[in-house]
């Protein structure tokens, strides 16, 4: 297994959960919930993409400056994410439960990735 491909596969799995969940929310839930799911999922996927790009561009031989840069960008993204969540709830009037459900697409993608890794690593006699 190539471990450098795991973040990309995780991002794709999270995107699949988001893409499948959005139409389901539009059809089955209230408009506020669907808007919350769409906003929360889009925000967390954008955050995951930004952190992935930041880590890919990091120059790890200069460890102290890289750690400071990564931590600084993490806290900046955390602050921006909190402000966006506040704005979504306060001004766009999205459903907070839908917003939290949308924020959970990345952990759901992780569970799907772990399940696929488990299935891929089974021996033929276990099947």
Residue pairs with C-beta under 8 A, 6 or more apart in sequence:
1 117
1 121
6 113
7 52
8 52
9 113
10 106
10 109
10 110
10 113
11 45
11 48
11 49
11 52
11 109
12 109
13 109
13 110
13 112
13 113
13 116
14 44
14 45
14 48
14 105
14 106
14 108
14 109
14 110
15 45
15 109
16 109
16 112
17 105
17 108
17 109
17 112
18 41
18 42
18 45
18 102
18 105
21 37
21 41
21 101
21 102
21 105
22 34
22 37
22 38
22 41
25 33
25 34
25 37
25 38
25 98
25 101
26 34
29 37
29 98
30 95
32 93
32 94
32 95
32 98
33 95
33 97
33 98
33 101
34 98
35 92
35 94
35 95
35 98
36 88
36 94
36 95
36 96
36 97
36 98
36 99
36 100
36 101
36 102
37 98
37 99
37 101
37 102
38 102
39 88
39 92
39 94
39 99
39 102
40 85
40 88
40 94
40 98
40 99
40 100
40 101
40 102
40 103
40 105
41 102
41 103
41 105
42 102
43 81
43 84
43 85
43 88
43 102
43 103
44 81
44 102
44 103
44 105
44 106
45 105
45 106
47 77
47 81
48 106
50 73
50 77
51 73
51 74
51 77
54 69
54 70
54 73
55 70
58 66
58 69
58 70
59 66
60 66
85 99
88 94
88 99
89 96
89 99
